[in-house]
Amino acid sequence: MLYLFFTYLGYLILIVNFILYSRGFSKFGKAFQTYNYYLFLLVIVQFAMEVLVFFKQNNLYLVHLYFVGQFVLLGFFYRNLLQNPLQKKTVTISIFAGLSVLAVQYLLEPQLFFKFNLLEITITSLLVVFFALIYLYNMLIGTKKYYYITVGLIVYLLASTVLFFVGNLTIGLSNEFKFLTWNLNAFFVVVNQLFVLYEWKVSFSSNKKINN
């Protein structure tokens, strides 16, 4: 019951965020537009997964679209925000290196397309955390734009990565323990979306045009 509460609360806040951010699509620069695409991806994937669950179909393959899409879009989101040429190049190389590793893995083990892929989760999540930490470091001496999005993202991705590993390592344990990991992950989704909502309030609700 708690899992469903956090899950659907997360959906609700996500939809609110998507509506709010889409209103500023043409006002706040390239990075903002890229983040809009990311929110749109989340809405589409979550909706598609719920539809497949309703019709009792396997939706696990959509998880791969979620992780890879999140990795690419957030990677380019931070690349657009970074001003240092070396940092931008590092992000670009990391994106293509991560995608190359996953492409080789799926070519060698195509059956992973219908399973949880811990390597995929680790590479995509931790590289995005790496990009976010670079940007967070830059904010120490620069503008605090996208600060709350970045902090929320770091907290969520680190927590969810740990929870995916714990869930995989404890498959044989009780259902109560598995439900605990699901509840915690759904909770951190809500926390992340609340950070996104707060970012809109402090940075974009005034409709001041910015360029990034």
Phi, psi and omega per residue, in radians:
M1 nan -0.769 3.124
L2 -1.110 -0.674 3.114
Y3 -1.059 -0.801 -3.140
L4 -1.125 -0.662 3.117
F5 -1.061 -0.902 -3.129
F6 -1.150 -0.660 -3.127
T7 -1.074 -0.888 -3.078
Y8 -1.338 -0.462 2.992
L9 -1.140 -0.726 3.080
G10 -1.067 -0.728 3.088
Y11 -1.052 -0.789 -3.094
L12 -1.068 -0.839 -3.131
I13 -1.155 -0.645 3.083
L14 -1.029 -0.812 -3.138
I15 -1.110 -0.729 3.086
V16 -1.049 -0.803 3.130
N17 -1.064 -0.765 -3.137
F18 -1.067 -0.742 3.130
I19 -1.122 -0.794 -3.127
L20 -1.113 -0.840 -3.079
Y21 -1.212 -0.586 3.134
S22 -1.155 -0.444 3.099
R23 -1.154 -0.446 -3.134
G24 -1.823 0.306 -3.012
F25 -0.935 -0.749 -3.053
S26 -1.648 0.070 -3.004
K27 -1.822 -0.459 -2.868
F28 -2.051 0.332 2.990
G29 1.641 3.083 -3.006
K30 -1.169 -0.733 3.140
A31 -1.080 -0.725 3.113
F32 -1.069 -0.724 3.119
Q33 -1.112 -0.722 3.108
T34 -1.089 -0.691 3.105
Y35 -1.163 -0.583 3.035
N36 -1.053 -0.750 3.103
Y37 -1.060 -0.652 3.115
Y38 -1.121 -0.801 3.104
L39 -1.089 -0.670 3.104
F40 -1.099 -0.732 3.083
L41 -1.017 -0.792 -3.138
L42 -1.054 -0.777 -3.135
V43 -1.074 -0.815 -3.101
I44 -1.129 -0.803 -3.112
V45 -1.126 -0.787 -3.126
Q46 -1.114 -0.723 3.117
F47 -1.106 -0.792 -3.129
A48 -1.100 -0.696 3.137
M49 -1.145 -0.706 3.119
E50 -1.147 -0.675 3.108
V51 -1.102 -0.770 -3.139
L52 -1.148 -0.660 3.076
V53 -1.100 -0.739 3.141
F54 -1.030 -0.699 -3.141
F55 -1.594 0.178 3.075
K56 1.011 0.779 3.101
Q57 -1.925 2.691 3.101
N58 -1.186 2.179 3.138
N59 -2.009 0.204 -3.021
L60 -1.112 -0.578 -3.113
Y61 -1.113 -0.415 3.095
L62 -1.215 -0.394 3.091
V63 -1.074 -0.639 3.125
H64 -1.160 -0.700 3.070
L65 -1.064 -0.697 3.134
Y66 -1.086 -0.912 -3.062
F67 -1.180 -0.782 -3.127
V68 -1.210 -0.760 3.108
G69 -1.082 -0.748 3.091
Q70 -1.054 -0.770 -3.134
F71 -1.048 -0.860 -3.090
V72 -1.171 -0.855 -3.061
L73 -1.189 -0.747 3.111
L74 -1.256 -0.533 3.048
G75 -1.062 -0.836 3.126
F76 -1.275 -0.474 3.022
F77 -1.026 -0.878 -3.137
Y78 -1.270 -0.564 3.065
R79 -1.062 -0.698 3.115
N80 -1.179 -0.503 -3.128
L81 -1.411 -0.564 -3.074
L82 -1.248 2.450 -3.138
Q83 -1.803 -0.470 -3.117
N84 -1.260 2.161 -3.098
P85 -1.024 -0.659 3.136
L86 -1.164 -0.714 3.111
Q87 -1.131 -0.739 3.113
K88 -1.080 -0.737 3.133
K89 -1.145 -0.682 3.120
T90 -1.065 -0.758 3.123
V91 -1.126 -0.787 -3.132
T92 -1.052 -0.831 3.135
I93 -1.089 -0.718 -3.128
S94 -1.110 -0.694 3.119
I95 -1.074 -0.876 -3.089
F96 -1.233 -0.571 3.083
A97 -1.162 -0.783 3.121
G98 -1.073 -0.765 3.121
L99 -1.143 -0.628 3.137
S100 -1.156 -0.752 3.116
V101 -1.056 -0.784 -3.129
L102 -1.180 -0.652 3.118
A103 -1.094 -0.758 3.109
V104 -1.114 -0.756 -3.136
Q105 -1.058 -0.767 -3.127
Y106 -1.238 -0.508 3.052
L107 -1.176 -0.671 -3.129
L108 -1.402 -0.561 -3.100
E109 -2.314 1.233 -3.085
P110 -1.085 -0.350 3.128
Q111 -1.143 -0.327 3.121
L112 -1.156 -0.301 3.135
F113 -1.080 -0.403 -3.114
F114 -1.935 0.368 3.112
K115 -2.373 2.909 2.953
F116 -1.206 2.290 -3.123
N117 -1.943 1.768 -3.077
L118 -1.140 -0.578 3.094
L119 -1.125 -0.747 3.107
E120 -1.060 -0.811 3.139
I121 -1.065 -0.765 -3.101
T122 -1.154 -0.885 -3.099
I123 -1.075 -0.902 -3.045
T124 -1.176 -0.707 -3.087
S125 -1.280 -0.824 -3.062
L126 -1.258 -0.546 3.061
L127 -1.181 -0.673 3.070
V128 -1.123 -0.697 3.061
V129 -1.047 -0.725 3.099
F130 -1.042 -0.815 3.114
F131 -1.066 -0.752 -3.112
A132 -1.133 -0.663 3.127
L133 -1.176 -0.655 3.059
I134 -1.036 -0.825 -3.129
Y135 -1.157 -0.673 3.115
L136 -1.094 -0.697 3.090
Y137 -1.083 -0.755 3.126
N138 -1.087 -0.530 -3.122
M139 -1.225 -0.235 3.108
L140 -1.084 -0.524 -3.123
I141 -2.119 0.168 -3.092
G142 -2.305 -2.808 -3.131
T143 -1.191 2.631 -3.127
K144 -1.663 0.328 3.110
K145 -1.079 2.359 -3.118
Y146 1.185 0.355 3.140
Y147 -1.102 -0.848 -3.063
Y148 -1.231 -0.649 3.035
I149 -1.024 -0.766 -3.086
T150 -1.169 -0.792 3.133
V151 -1.112 -0.808 3.124
G152 -1.057 -0.684 -3.133
L153 -1.156 -0.757 3.127
I154 -1.074 -0.826 3.140
V155 -1.050 -0.838 -3.087
Y156 -1.134 -0.834 -3.065
L157 -1.172 -0.701 3.095
L158 -1.131 -0.777 -3.132
A159 -1.127 -0.806 -3.082
S160 -1.179 -0.621 3.108
T161 -1.106 -0.797 3.100
V162 -1.069 -0.751 -3.112
L163 -1.150 -0.639 3.083
F164 -1.121 -0.715 3.116
F165 -1.164 -0.768 3.124
V166 -1.078 -0.771 3.122
G167 -1.063 -0.669 3.138
N168 -1.238 -0.636 -3.102
L169 -1.360 -0.281 -3.062
T170 -2.030 0.547 -3.117
I171 -0.997 -0.634 -3.081
G172 -1.448 -0.032 -3.110
L173 -1.455 -3.076 -3.026
S174 -1.176 2.749 3.083
N175 -1.108 -0.536 3.138
E176 -1.070 -0.686 3.138
F177 -1.211 -0.700 3.106
K178 -1.108 -0.711 3.115
F179 -1.118 -0.578 3.113
L180 -1.093 -0.780 3.129
T181 -1.141 -0.679 3.103
W182 -1.124 -0.758 3.131
N183 -1.071 -0.760 -3.130
L184 -1.131 -0.728 3.132
N185 -1.113 -0.767 3.108
A186 -1.093 -0.637 3.097
F187 -1.108 -0.774 -3.129
F188 -1.204 -0.485 3.007
V189 -1.074 -0.787 3.116
V190 -1.076 -0.785 3.130
V191 -1.016 -0.801 3.140
N192 -1.058 -0.797 -3.126
Q193 -1.168 -0.533 3.066
L194 -1.183 -0.659 3.043
F195 -1.072 -0.730 3.121
V196 -1.094 -0.758 3.127
L197 -1.107 -0.730 3.135
Y198 -1.168 -0.625 3.068
E199 -1.020 -0.755 3.105
W200 -1.037 -0.765 -3.088
K201 -1.090 -0.802 -3.022
V202 -1.500 -0.420 -3.010
S203 -1.943 -0.496 -2.950
F204 -2.209 -0.229 -3.063
S205 -1.182 -0.372 3.123
S206 -1.358 -0.189 3.101
N207 1.167 0.369 3.049
K208 -1.274 2.241 -3.064
K209 -1.288 2.345 3.084
I210 -2.281 2.869 3.122
N211 -2.179 2.095 3.065
N212 -2.527 nan nan
